[in-house]
Amino acid sequence: MTLKHTLIALGLASLPVVASADGAIMSEPDYYMYETAQTAAIFYEADTQTETLVVSMTYQGTAKDFAWIIPTPGQPEVERGSRTLFTEISDLIYGDSDYGYYGYPTSGALEETAVDSGVTVVEEKQVDYYDVTVLEATSGQDLLTWLNDNGYSYPEEKQYILNDYVSAGWYFTAMKINAESVDKTVAEALHTGQAVPVQLTFTAANLVYPLRISAVTEDTTTYQTIDLYIFDDHKVEAGQFSENYGDWVKKDDITTLAHDTNGNPWVEPTEKKYFLTHLSASLTPAAMTDDVFPSDAEDNDATDYYSSNWDAEEIAQVILLTIVIALFIMGGVIISPIGWVMIAATVIRVKTKTAGWRAATHTLQWLTVLFTALISTLTVVAMWNDVFDDIAYEWNYSYDKSELGVAFGLVLGIFLVNVLLLAVPVIQSIVRWRRTRSS
């Protein structure tokens, strides 16, 4: 049975191939361009084997049009990516940054169109200012033939790369710029070498960053900077990449990083937190011989390369908030029914001379202590993931330490309340025991 695979391709004529860290870039003849930087955000859900890949490219050159091809192991849903995502990730790690973003809404898919030579156009759509065409091919040879017959300059000696991807069941996403969608503002952004990011969502048995197709280039010596921001259930590592940053990020902080045109979060996390790892490398296309499959690191220890430094003002702020919150909790307990019961039992036990009343109030004191300990335990368990994760989160890389003071205050307040309530019957018992011995 012949396997069919999908290629999302574009219709530019006679395009020389330029390497891309996430695929192959093609520019018009008589123009030159080369990629200088590649930034990608990857969100991977291991339970559903779903990967969301958002790619942003920076290039240099005079090419006024180019093709951008990205292979993926599963059929991708292609959407406009948001540059805000990379801005927010940058802010999350090392403070404020400023990235411009220009874009257009994503249009719906067009009707299917048949194409000869064993390749079928199954979908055409516009994503921002990109034209996207989905093709289905029967083999790597059919795909190569179609590309060259339609004016693509894909080198025949590199067909083995297509063969391997096709045999593995991979899909390919490629885009071209729709000239009618480019106004003056967008043209200026493109002139500076900033292309609008794209977002692809697909199924993948393992977390992957497509890299091997970048070997499809004649320039094998120019270094490209690759930055990967990976959200996974564990810290990850990759052979040729160094780790610049790593720590847990809460679910709510991930969903607010970016939104689509309808205001929906860029991803829908199912877990309460994910580990964000920043991997980077500077590679030549000759070194891009395999796709990147990040694997779990030995531990989930935070990497402090971008950690914020503590100054005297932040320390004072945390201490002050800790004391205020702790006193607030203690005061609240004192004026609560628990506090009034303990105060009443203590006063009666001191004033009464009846053994029965002393025993009853002593029992009531200990019941109050045990009840408070139970409530405190349930409270700590309930807020474990929120408050105690906040402590590690704010301590390691937050630039606003106010939440850390609140978290410390909650912990300290609960602890002091239990110590105070426990101390009352214990001290009274010790005092009464000493009086009994002395008499």
N, C-alpha and C positions, 0 to 999 in steps of 0.2 A: 504494500500500500504506500502510495507516494505522500510524503508529508508536505503540507502547504504552510507557508510562513508569510508573515506580514511585513512589508516595508513601508514606512511612511517616508515618501520621497518628494522631491520638488522638480520643477520643470525648467531648469536653466540649461542653456546650450553650451557645450564645450567648456566645462568647468574644471580647471586644475585643482587637484586635491591638496589641502593644507591640513596638518595634524591638529587635532583637538583633544584635550585631555579627557573629554567625555564622548568623543566620536570623531567624525571627519568633517572639516569645513571646506567648502568649495567657493572660489571666487571667480568672477568673470575673467575671460581672457584679456590680456594686456593690462591687467591690474594685479597688484600684489597685496598680500595680507598675511599676517601670522599672529597666532594667539600668544598673549603674554601672561595671562593669568586665568585660572579656572577656580570658581568657588561653587561648592555644592552643599546643600543641606539635605540630609537623609534621615527620614523617620521610618523605623522598622518595627512592625508588630509581629513578634515571633509566633504568637498563638494563631493568627490568621494568615501568616506568611505574606503580609502585604507591605510593600515598600513604597514610600513617597519620596521622589527625587526631585529637588528643585535646583536647577543649574543656572548659574550666571557666568557669562563669558566676557572677558576683556581682550580686545585685539588691537593691533596696529597695522596700518597699511592704507592703501588708496582704493580698495575694493568697494564699489558702491552697492553691490549685491553679493550675497554669499549664501551657501547652503550649510545647514547644521544638522548632522546625522548622529543619532544616539541609539545604540542597540540596548535592548532590555530583554530579560528572560521570559517575561510575560507580556501579553498585549497591553499596551499602555493607554490610559485615559489622559489625553494631553490637554492641559489647561494653561492659562497665563500664570506665570509665577510673579510674586511680589518682591520688589527690591526691599520693601519694608522688612521682610523676613530677615535678610542679612543685616540690616541696620539694627534690628532688635536683638539679634543674636550677638552682634558686636557690643551693643550696650550692656547686655547681660553679662558678658565676660569682662570687658575692660572699659566700660564707661561710654559716654555719648560719642556718637559718630554721625556723619552726615553723608548720606547717599541720596542722589536724586533718583526719581523714578518717573518715567513717562510711559503711558500705555493706553490701549484701547480695549473695549470689552471683547469677550470671546463670542464669536458668532456660532450658530448651529451648524451641524453637518449638512453637506450638500448631497445630492442624489448619487447613487452608485453609477459608475461608468465602466464599461468593458474596454479592455485593451488587448491587443493581439500579442503573439509571441509567448504565450503561457503565463502572462502576468496580468492580473485583474485589478483595476482600481476599485476598491471597496468603500472608500470614504474620502471625501474632501471637506475641509473645514478651514475657517480662519480663526486663528488664536492670536489675539492682539494684532500686531501688524505682520504676522507670519501667515503664509499660505501653507497648509499642511495637506498632503495627499497620502492616503493609505493604499498600499499595493499588496497583492498576494502573489507569491511566486512558488514554483514547484521545486526549485533547486538553486544552489549557488550559481551554477552556470546560466540558468534562465535569468536570474537576477542580474548577473554581470552583462549578459547580452542585452537585456532591456535597458540598463543604464547607458551602455555605449551606443545603442541604437537611438536613444533619445538625447544624445549629446553630452552625456556625462563622461568625464575622463578618468574613470576608475581603472587603475592599472591591472592588466591581466595577470601579471606575476603575483599580485596580492589577492587573487581569487580564493586562495586557501583560507583566508580570514573569513570571507563570506561563507565558504563551505562549512567551516567549523561552527559559526553562529547559526547557520540554517540547520545543520545537522543536530544541534543542541536545542532547536526549537525556539531560538531567540527571535525577537521582533526588532524593527528598526524605526526610529523616529527621526524625520528630517524636515527641515523648514526652509522657506525662502521668504524674503521680505516682499510684502504686497505694496507696490509703489503708490497706489491710490490712498493707502492708509498713513502715509508718511507726510506729516506737515512740517513746518519750519522747526518747531521745537524738537520733534522726534529726529529730524534730519541732523540737527546740531548734536543731539545725544549720540547718534550713530557715528557722526564724524569724529567724536572723541573716543570712539572704540568701546562704547557701552551698549550692549544689546540687552533687550528686555529678557528677564529670566523666564524659563518655562518650567512647568511642573508636570511630572509624569507619575502616575500611580499604577502599579502593576503587581502581580503576584510573583513571589520569588522564594524558593525554598531556603535560600540563605541570603543574608545581607550582601549586596554587591554594588560596586561602582564600576561601570564599564570603562575600560581603558585600552584594551588590546587593539581596537580598530584604529587607534591613533598612530599605529605603525604604518598606516596607509599615507605615506608622505615621502617626498624626495629629500626634504630637509630633516635629517636625523640628528643634528648636532645642537639645535637651538633649545635652550632650557625653558621649561614652562613651570610656573608656580601653581601648585594644586593645593587647595585648602578644602578639607572635608569636615563638616560639622555633623556628627552622627548622633542621633537620639536612639538609644537601644535600651534593653533591660539590663545591660552590663557594660562596663568599660570595655572598649575594643582597641585592638592594635593591628597594624599591617606592616609587613616586612620593610618596605622602602620608605615608610612614613614615620615621622617623629611625632610624639604627643606633646602638644603645646598647652593643652588644658583638659581637665576632666573633673566632673562633679555631678551630683544628682540635681535634677531640675523637676519642680513640681508640675503636675498635669496642667493646672490652671495657668502657669507661666508659659507653658508650651502653646496652648491654644490661643493665647493673646498675642503671640509673636506676629501673626499676619492673618488676614482675612481675604476671602474672595470678593467678587463684585456684589454679592448678595449679603455680605456681612457675616458669612459663616466662617468658622475657624479653618485654617489651612489643613489641619488634620484633626481627627477625633480620637484622642488617646483613650485607652481602656484601663490602663493602670494608673496608680496614684502618682508615680514618679518614674522618670527615665534618666539614664546616665548620658550626659552630653560629653562627647569626646571630640576634641579638635585635633585632627591629624593634618600634617602638611608635608609636602615634599617638593623638590625642584628636580625635574626629570627631563631628559631628552626623549624624543619619540623612539629612539633606538632602545631605550631602557623600558619602554612600555610594552613588554612582550606578553603580559597576562592581565586579565581583569583583576580588580582588587576585591578580595573577599575578606573583609575585616573579621577577625576572630576575637573571642573573649580573652581579655587580659587575665593575669593571675589573680588580681585583686580589684576592688572597687575604691581604692584609696584616691583621694582628691589630688589633683595636680595643681600646685599653687603658683604656676608661672605667671598667671594674670591676677592673682589674688590681690585684693585691696589692702593697703596698709592701715593699721590702726593709729590714730593720732589722739592727743590728749582730750580734745573736744568729744570725740566719739566714745572714748572710755568713760568720760564724765557723764555723757548722755545715757549710756547703758546702765551705769551704776545708779543714777538718779531715777530712771524709769523702773529699774528693778526694785528699789526701795519703795517708791510710790505705789507700784502695783501690789507689792507684798503687804504694805500697810493697809491698802484698800481692801484686800481680801481678808486680812485679819479683822479689820473693823467691821466688815460686812458680816463675818461669822459671829462676832461678839453681840451685835444687835439683832441677830437672827434668832429663831426659836431655839436652835442648838445652844447659842450663847446664853440665852435667858435661862434655859434649863440647868446649864452648868453653874451659872451664878447663883440661882435659887438653891440648888442642891448644896453648894458650897457654904452659903450663908446659914442654911438650916443646920448643916452638920456642925458648924462652929458654935452656933448659939444653943442648940438643943442639949439637954442633959439626959434625954431618954435614949437608952441603948437601941431600942427598936427603930427610932427615927434616924439615929446615926447609921445603923446598918442599911436602912432603906435608901437614905441619901447617898451613902457610899456606893451601893449597887447602882443607883441612878447615874452617878458620875461615870462609873465604868461602862455602863450601857451607852452613855453619850460618847465616850471615847471610842468605843468599838463601832458605833454607828457612823461617827465622823470618819474613822479610818476606812470603813467600807465605802462611803460616798467618795472619799478622796481616791481610793483605788480605782473605782469605776470611772471617775473623772479623768485620771491619768491614762487609763486604758483607752478611753474614748478619744482623747486628744493626742495620743501618742504619735500618730502619723503626721498630724498638723503641727503641733507646737514643738515637739522634739525634733522633727525634721527641719522646722524653721531654724532651730538653734544651729544645726550643722550647716544649713543653707546660708544663713546670714553671716555666720562666723567665717566661712571660707571665701565667699566672693561677693557679698552684697556691698553696695556702696552706700546704703542707707541702713544704719544699725538700729533704728528705732524698734523694729519688730523683735530684735534680739533682746532688748531690755524688757519688752512685754513678756516674752517667753520665759526669761529668767525670773521675772517677777511672779508669774503664775506658779512656777516650780517652787520658788522660795516661799511664797505665801502659803501654799498648801502644806509644805513641810513645817513651817512655823506654827500654823494653826494646830496641827496634830501634836507637835511638841508641847505647845502651851496647854492644850486640853489634857494631855497625858500627865503633865507636871502637876496639875492641881490636885488630883486625888493621891498621887504618889507623895507629894510634899506634905499634904495633910496627914497621911498615914504615918510618915516618918516622924512628924512633930508629935502626933498623939502617942506613938510608940515610945519616944524619948520621955515624954511627960509621965507615961505609965511607969517606966523604969525608975525615974527619979523619985516618984512618990512611993 
